Amino acid sequence: METSEVEGIIEAGISDCEATVTADGSKYTAIVVSDEFEGKTMVAEQKMVYALVNEHIQSGAIHALTIKAYTKAEWAEKQ
């Protein structure tokens, strides 16, 4: 599965979201930036993203997914 496909799935499922996905084989890392994460716990943020790609995890197209979720303000501080 192409990283651009994973980015598209995440961006389509979370409003006003920017996703950057990298891959090493079938192990993916997603940096997801959206104000939809405001006030949510890390677990809740990850559940939002996993729910979008779960069918691809179950099919084996994505073997592992590391999620780093940030609000826009958190991401700006990190830069």
N, C-alpha and C positions, 0 to 999 in steps of 0.2 A: 504494500500500500504506500502510495506516494505521500510525502509530508504535506504537500499542498492540499491533498484530499482531506487529511486529518484537520488541517487548519480551516478548510472550508466548512467541515461538519461542525466544528466548535464555534466558528464565527456565525454560522447560520442559527445555532441554538441558543446563543447568549447575546442579548441585545447590546449594541454599541461595544463590541468586543474586538480586541486585536489579539490574534493567536500567532505564535511563532513556534513551529514544531521542527525538531531535528530528530534524526534517526541513526541508529547504529544497528543495522540489520533489522530485526523486528522489535527492537527496543527503542521506544520513543520518549522524548522529553518535550513537554509542552509548557511554554510560558504564555499565560493567558492574562490579559489586562482588561478589566471591565469594572465599572462602578456598580454592577450587579452584585459584586462581592462585598460591598459596603455593609459592615455590621455582622457579617457571617463568620462562623468559625472556619478554621482551615479544613476540617472534615466536611463541613457543608459545601465549601467551595469545591473541594475535590469530588464530592458526590455529584455536583452539578455537571462537571466536565465528564466524569465517568459515565453518567447516564446517557450522554450524547454518543459516546464511542463504544458502549458496552457490546453491541452486536459484533463489532469488529474484533473485540477482545475475545469474545466467545468463539468466533469463527477461527481464531488463531492468526488473523492478519496482523494483529497487534499483540505481541507476546507480553510486553511490559510497557507501562506508561507512567512516567514521572511527571507530576503536575506541580507547577509553581504558579500560583494564582495571586494576583495583586489588583488592588484598586488603582485607578490612574494616579492618585496622589502617592500611594506607596511605591509605584513604579518610578515616578518622577524623582522621589527621594533616593531610590536605588541607583539611578543613573548618574 
